Amino acid sequence: MRKALKVHVAAGAVVIHGGKVLLVRINKPKDKNGLWGFPGGKLDKGESLEEGMMRELYEETGIKSHLYDYHPLGIIHEKADATCKHVYLVKLKQDVQHFSYDLEEILEIRWVNLDMASLAPFDFRTGWINT
């Protein structure tokens, strides 16, 4: 008899403003320590995709929902950790330069030009971007 695979559901935000994309350098989990990605994470029990994306974006950056509009961008199926990641395109309504985050989870936040040459030097966590 085959054991049932538990699939995790996550939501993330690709935040753009002024030709730049927002990247976070994560501290947890330890196997992804120091890697870059987009704000996001697994949903809490009973949480909708949109609620999860907004919560994760706020927890990892301090950006509140009244500062942006968002639209579904796509779904990424990550086989390595059995996660289905729902990604949203988040367009800021105004410039944000100051962030609030927990150093136990996020090491750094940076705006990066939205082109492959600017993104190439970053080590990304699997599943969020391929360069």
MOVEN-V973265 format. One record per residue. N is the residue number from 1. RES is the residue in one letter. NEAR is the number of other ideal C-beta (glycine too) atoms within 8 Angstrom. D_CENTER is the distance of its C-alpha to the mean C-alpha in Angstrom with 2 decimals. Layout:
BEGIN
N,RES,NEAR,D_CENTER / N,RES,NEAR,D_CENTER
END
This chain:
BEGIN
1,M,2,36.20 / 2,R,3,32.56 / 3,K,4,30.04 / 4,A,4,27.39 / 5,L,5,23.85 / 6,K,5,21.35 / 7,V,7,18.24 / 8,H,9,15.06 / 9,V,11,13.01 / 10,A,13,9.29 / 11,A,16,7.28 / 12,G,16,3.97 / 13,A,14,4.76 / 14,V,11,6.46 / 15,V,14,8.57 / 16,I,12,12.04 / 17,H,10,15.32 / 18,G,4,18.59 / 19,G,5,17.82 / 20,K,10,14.91 / 21,V,11,11.15 / 22,L,14,9.10 / 23,L,12,7.90 / 24,V,14,7.60 / 25,R,12,10.10 / 26,I,14,9.94 / 27,N,10,13.26 / 28,K,8,12.96 / 29,P,5,13.85 / 30,K,5,16.68 / 31,D,4,16.53 / 32,K,9,13.22 / 33,N,9,14.47 / 34,G,8,14.25 / 35,L,10,11.86 / 36,W,10,9.34 / 37,G,13,5.89 / 38,F,14,2.96 / 39,P,12,2.52 / 40,G,15,3.36 / 41,G,9,6.71 / 42,K,8,10.20 / 43,L,11,12.25 / 44,D,7,15.22 / 45,K,4,18.63 / 46,G,3,19.76 / 47,E,8,16.52 / 48,S,6,15.89 / 49,L,9,12.79 / 50,E,9,12.80 / 51,E,9,13.57 / 52,G,16,10.78 / 53,M,16,8.13 / 54,M,9,10.40 / 55,R,10,10.98 / 56,E,14,7.63 / 57,L,15,7.20 / 58,Y,11,10.80 / 59,E,10,10.85 / 60,E,13,8.55 / 61,T,16,10.10 / 62,G,8,13.07 / 63,I,11,12.58 / 64,K,6,14.75 / 65,S,7,14.82 / 66,H,4,18.14 / 67,L,9,16.75 / 68,Y,11,15.00 / 69,D,6,15.64 / 70,Y,10,13.31 / 71,H,6,14.18 / 72,P,7,13.18 / 73,L,7,12.35 / 74,G,5,12.79 / 75,I,7,12.55 / 76,I,9,12.00 / 77,H,7,14.46 / 78,E,11,14.02 / 79,K,4,17.59 / 80,A,6,17.38 / 81,D,6,15.86 / 82,A,9,16.81 / 83,T,12,13.45 / 84,C,11,13.03 / 85,K,14,9.47 / 86,H,12,9.80 / 87,V,16,7.84 / 88,Y,14,8.98 / 89,L,10,10.32 / 90,V,13,10.59 / 91,K,9,13.80 / 92,L,12,14.90 / 93,K,6,18.56 / 94,Q,5,19.38 / 95,D,6,18.63 / 96,V,10,16.52 / 97,Q,4,17.41 / 98,H,5,17.52 / 99,F,9,14.69 / 100,S,5,15.16 / 101,Y,12,13.45 / 102,D,6,14.87 / 103,L,7,15.97 / 104,E,5,16.17 / 105,E,10,12.40 / 106,I,13,11.27 / 107,L,7,13.84 / 108,E,6,13.15 / 109,I,11,11.40 / 110,R,7,12.78 / 111,W,7,13.45 / 112,V,11,14.42 / 113,N,7,16.78 / 114,L,9,15.57 / 115,D,6,17.86 / 116,M,6,18.02 / 117,A,6,20.44 / 118,S,8,18.16 / 119,L,12,15.17 / 120,A,7,17.63 / 121,P,3,18.20 / 122,F,9,14.72 / 123,D,5,14.32 / 124,F,11,11.10 / 125,R,9,10.12 / 126,T,6,11.68 / 127,G,9,10.45 / 128,W,12,7.52 / 129,I,7,10.24 / 130,N,3,13.96 / 131,T,7,16.09
END
